[in-house]
Amino acid sequence: MPSPPPSKDALLRHPKIDFQNHMVLVVAHEPNCFIDLEIVGVKFEGKVMQVLCRYGEPGPIVQKVIRHGAYCAVVVNRFDGDVVFIRNSD
């Protein structure tokens, strides 16, 4: 079973986020860190923020990896309404 690659995660550098004006959107997949995971867009439908997400399909070996999750996080302008995450099917 392969080990997960070393993390190059920018969050490990503890960036300052102004939560008065911004918010963090996060999508996660556990237990497989080898899934291709991406936030591909944000759109607004009335008073709802829709976050479009894409998940890649795992290959045969990565289906055996356990306990190492993956996530994608982005900082966006603050939105004080409902947030819905939608799997993009492109």
Secondary structure in CASP SS format (residue, H / E / C, confidence):
PFRMAT SS
TARGET T0000
AUTHOR 0000-0000-0000
METHOD secondary structure of the structure
MODEL  1
M C 1.00
P C 1.00
S C 1.00
P C 1.00
P C 1.00
P C 1.00
S C 1.00
K C 1.00
D C 1.00
A H 1.00
L H 1.00
L H 1.00
R H 1.00
H C 1.00
P C 1.00
K C 1.00
I C 1.00
D C 1.00
F C 1.00
Q C 1.00
N C 1.00
H E 1.00
M E 1.00
V E 1.00
L E 1.00
V E 1.00
V E 1.00
A E 1.00
H E 1.00
E C 1.00
P C 1.00
N E 1.00
C C 1.00
F C 1.00
I C 1.00
D C 1.00
L E 1.00
E E 1.00
I E 1.00
V E 1.00
G E 1.00
V E 1.00
K E 1.00
F E 1.00
E E 1.00
G C 1.00
K C 1.00
V E 1.00
M E 1.00
Q E 1.00
V E 1.00
L E 1.00
C E 1.00
R E 1.00
Y E 1.00
G C 1.00
E C 1.00
P C 1.00
G C 1.00
P C 1.00
I C 1.00
V H 1.00
Q H 1.00
K H 1.00
V C 1.00
I C 1.00
R C 1.00
H E 1.00
G C 1.00
A E 1.00
Y E 1.00
C E 1.00
A E 1.00
V E 1.00
V E 1.00
V E 1.00
N E 1.00
R C 1.00
F C 1.00
D C 1.00
G C 1.00
D E 1.00
V E 1.00
V E 1.00
F E 1.00
I E 1.00
R E 1.00
N C 1.00
S C 1.00
D C 1.00
END
